[in-house]
Every structure is written in C-alpha cells, then in structure tokens.
Amino acid sequence: MKKHYIYIARCNDDTLYTGYTTDLKRREEEHNEGGGARYTRSRRPVKIVYSETFKTRSLATKREYEIKQLKREVKEGLIKLR
C-alpha cells in the first residue's frame, strides 16, 4: 500500500515550506538539488522537519491545504511536538 505524506521543510532562510509527496527522502533530495518547488530553489538547503502520513492522496492534500492556512507560530508548534 502506497503511503502519502505531507511535510514541512525549513529552508536555509528559516522560512517554512509545506508540501505533499509519496517519498520524504526523495523529495528532500529533489528540493536540495534545485528541483521541485520554485519557492525552495533559492532557499537551499532545506530540511524536512515535520511530516504526517495518510492512506490516500486526497486525505493528504486536504491536510496540506489546512497546514498552509496556519500561522507560522502554529506550524512551529507542530514541529516542536514532533
């Protein structure tokens, strides 16, 4: 069964990026090699600092949207709870 993840990555400039993937390690490597999201290309290196796992892509992308709506302080709280 394929796993679906949402993640928060901390960029080199201390900003946070939230995304979706099916492979956390590969996705972090893609970001750091300059691929993936345009936002992270100029903010490398990035480190995935938080993730959640879901059974379906639909559930994961809904959660991704929810997290993207949160204030930075709340996202930092999630990261600390990890």
Buried (B, 14 or more C-beta within 10 A) or exposed (E): EEEBBBBBBBBEEEEBBBBBBEEBEEBBEBBBEEEBBEBBEEBEEBEBBBBBEBEEEEBBBEBBEEBBEBEEEEBBEBEEEE
